[in-house]
Amino acid sequence: MKSWAPNSWRSLPIEQTPVYRDSEALAEVENQLAGFPPLVFAGEARNLKRQLAEVAAGRAFLLQGGDCAESFNEHSADNIRDFFRVFLQMSVVMTFAAGSPVVKLGRIAGQFAKPRSAPFEKKDGVELPSYRGDIINDIDFTVTGREPDPQRQLLAYRQSAATLNLIRAFAAGGFANLENAHRWMLGFV
């Protein structure tokens, strides 16, 4: 394995990079993000690595789910709770059906980017940058909306941190406890 460093990706070919007009503003945002605390802690990553080894060995099942791309506009405690509840419901069913532990891996708290096959899209004769996810630009097909904006990375970090904080609080507060499974169904009554 090659040696890794936080900026080692810069020496590799990049296929899906947006073009920011203001490289100084981008560098400023990158410097700010570099100073922020990690969203996922080393112990959590090591724990996931151990759990995935159990999946690879056939002693556990992997449940991965979530949005293809999250939206800044759909960030609410209710949406996060509802996702978490459905994810827990699916894992309970799978645990009993498979008779083995289920490793839960949510696509949440940072799924703000979308790869695109073309850097531009055209509508009614107007060509603008492709929508690359809320972390890059806006879905609105306008000149200002489609301009890549590095400040959106800061909002993505804050929303990801808030989402992880809420999910951790739900899990630590007993929401994920099987004794509370009967409460998970109340939303469907």
C-alpha positions as CSV (number, residue, x, y, z in Angstrom):
1,M,0.0,0.0,0.0
2,K,1.3,3.5,-0.9
3,S,1.9,5.9,2.0
4,W,-1.1,8.1,2.7
5,A,-1.2,11.7,3.8
6,P,-4.1,14.2,4.0
7,N,-3.1,15.8,0.7
8,S,-1.9,12.6,-1.2
9,W,-5.0,12.7,-3.3
10,R,-3.8,15.8,-5.0
11,S,-1.2,13.8,-6.9
12,L,-3.7,11.4,-8.4
13,P,-5.8,11.8,-11.5
14,I,-9.2,13.5,-10.7
15,E,-12.2,12.8,-13.0
16,Q,-15.0,14.6,-11.2
17,T,-13.6,17.8,-9.8
18,P,-15.6,21.0,-10.0
19,V,-14.0,24.1,-11.2
20,Y,-14.0,26.9,-8.7
21,R,-13.5,30.4,-10.0
22,D,-11.9,31.7,-6.8
23,S,-9.0,29.4,-5.9
24,E,-8.2,31.6,-2.9
25,A,-11.7,31.2,-1.4
26,L,-11.4,27.4,-2.0
27,A,-8.0,27.3,-0.3
28,E,-9.4,29.3,2.7
29,V,-12.3,26.8,3.1
30,E,-9.9,23.8,2.8
31,N,-7.7,25.4,5.5
32,Q,-10.8,25.9,7.8
33,L,-12.0,22.3,7.2
34,A,-8.5,21.0,8.0
35,G,-8.7,22.6,11.4
36,F,-12.1,21.2,12.3
37,P,-12.6,18.1,14.4
38,P,-13.1,14.8,12.6
39,L,-16.7,13.8,11.9
40,V,-15.9,10.1,12.5
41,F,-13.4,9.2,15.2
42,A,-10.6,6.7,14.9
43,G,-12.1,4.3,17.3
44,E,-15.4,4.3,15.3
45,A,-13.4,3.5,12.1
46,R,-11.5,0.7,13.8
47,N,-14.8,-0.8,15.2
48,L,-16.3,-0.7,11.7
49,K,-13.3,-2.3,10.2
50,R,-13.7,-5.2,12.7
51,Q,-17.4,-5.5,12.0
52,L,-16.7,-5.5,8.2
53,A,-14.2,-8.3,8.7
54,E,-17.0,-10.3,10.3
55,V,-19.2,-9.6,7.2
56,A,-16.3,-10.7,4.9
57,A,-15.9,-13.9,6.9
58,G,-19.7,-14.7,6.5
59,R,-20.4,-14.2,10.2
60,A,-22.5,-11.1,9.9
61,F,-24.7,-9.4,7.3
62,L,-24.1,-5.8,5.9
63,L,-27.1,-3.4,5.7
64,Q,-26.1,-0.3,3.8
65,G,-28.7,2.3,3.0
66,G,-29.5,6.0,2.6
67,D,-30.0,8.7,0.0
68,C,-28.0,8.8,-3.2
69,A,-27.3,12.4,-2.3
70,E,-28.5,14.3,0.7
71,S,-30.0,17.8,0.3
72,F,-29.4,20.8,2.5
73,N,-33.1,21.6,2.3
74,E,-34.2,18.2,3.8
75,H,-32.0,18.4,6.9
76,S,-34.3,18.1,9.9
77,A,-34.5,16.2,13.1
78,D,-37.7,14.4,11.9
79,N,-36.1,13.3,8.7
80,I,-33.0,12.0,10.5
81,R,-35.1,10.2,13.1
82,D,-37.3,8.6,10.5
83,F,-34.3,7.4,8.5
84,F,-32.8,6.0,11.7
85,R,-36.0,4.3,12.7
86,V,-36.5,2.6,9.3
87,F,-32.9,1.5,9.2
88,L,-33.3,-0.1,12.7
89,Q,-36.5,-1.8,11.6
90,M,-34.8,-3.3,8.6
91,S,-31.9,-4.5,10.7
92,V,-34.2,-6.2,13.2
93,V,-36.0,-8.1,10.4
94,M,-32.7,-9.0,8.8
95,T,-31.2,-10.2,12.1
96,F,-34.1,-12.6,12.7
97,A,-34.3,-13.7,9.1
98,A,-30.5,-14.3,8.7
99,G,-29.9,-15.5,12.2
100,S,-26.7,-13.4,12.3
101,P,-25.6,-10.0,13.4
102,V,-26.3,-7.1,11.1
103,V,-23.7,-4.4,10.5
104,K,-25.5,-1.1,9.9
105,L,-23.8,1.3,7.5
106,G,-25.9,4.4,6.8
107,R,-25.4,6.7,3.8
108,I,-26.1,9.8,5.9
109,A,-24.3,12.7,7.3
110,G,-22.1,13.6,4.4
111,Q,-23.7,12.3,1.1
112,F,-23.8,15.7,-0.4
113,A,-21.9,15.1,-3.7
114,K,-23.1,13.5,-7.0
115,P,-20.8,12.3,-9.8
116,R,-21.8,13.4,-13.3
117,S,-21.0,12.0,-16.7
118,A,-20.6,15.5,-18.2
119,P,-19.3,18.7,-16.7
120,F,-22.2,20.7,-18.2
121,E,-25.9,20.3,-19.0
122,K,-28.0,22.1,-21.5
123,K,-31.6,23.3,-21.2
124,D,-33.5,25.4,-23.7
125,G,-30.2,26.4,-25.3
126,V,-28.6,27.5,-22.0
127,E,-25.5,25.6,-20.9
128,L,-24.5,25.6,-17.2
129,P,-22.3,23.5,-15.0
130,S,-23.9,20.2,-14.0
131,Y,-25.4,19.8,-10.6
132,R,-22.8,18.0,-8.5
133,G,-24.6,17.9,-5.2
134,D,-25.4,20.5,-2.6
135,I,-21.7,20.4,-1.3
136,I,-20.7,21.9,-4.7
137,N,-23.6,23.9,-6.2
138,D,-27.4,24.2,-6.2
139,I,-29.9,22.1,-8.1
140,D,-31.6,25.2,-9.4
141,F,-30.7,25.7,-13.1
142,T,-29.5,29.3,-12.8
143,V,-26.2,30.9,-13.4
144,T,-25.7,31.7,-9.7
145,G,-27.1,28.4,-8.5
146,R,-24.8,26.3,-10.6
147,E,-21.6,28.2,-9.9
148,P,-19.5,25.9,-7.6
149,D,-19.2,27.6,-4.2
150,P,-16.6,26.5,-1.7
151,Q,-18.6,27.9,1.2
152,R,-21.1,25.0,0.6
153,Q,-18.4,22.7,2.0
154,L,-18.6,24.4,5.3
155,L,-22.4,24.0,5.4
156,A,-22.0,20.3,4.5
157,Y,-19.6,19.8,7.4
158,R,-21.9,21.5,9.9
159,Q,-25.0,19.5,8.7
160,S,-23.0,16.3,8.8
161,A,-21.8,17.0,12.3
162,A,-25.3,17.9,13.4
163,T,-26.7,14.7,11.9
164,L,-24.0,12.5,13.5
165,N,-24.6,14.2,16.8
166,L,-28.3,13.5,16.6
167,I,-27.9,9.8,15.5
168,R,-25.4,9.3,18.3
169,A,-27.8,10.8,20.8
170,F,-30.6,8.6,19.5
171,A,-28.4,5.5,19.9
172,A,-27.0,6.4,23.3
173,G,-30.4,7.6,24.6
174,G,-32.0,4.2,24.1
175,F,-33.9,4.8,20.8
176,A,-32.0,1.9,19.2
177,N,-32.7,-0.4,22.1
178,L,-34.8,-3.4,21.1
179,E,-37.0,-2.8,24.1
180,N,-38.2,0.3,22.4
181,A,-39.0,-1.4,19.1
182,H,-42.7,-1.1,19.7
183,R,-42.3,2.7,19.5
184,W,-40.7,2.5,16.1
185,M,-44.0,1.4,14.6
186,L,-46.1,4.3,16.0
187,G,-45.4,6.5,13.1
188,F,-47.3,4.1,10.8
189,V,-50.5,3.9,12.9
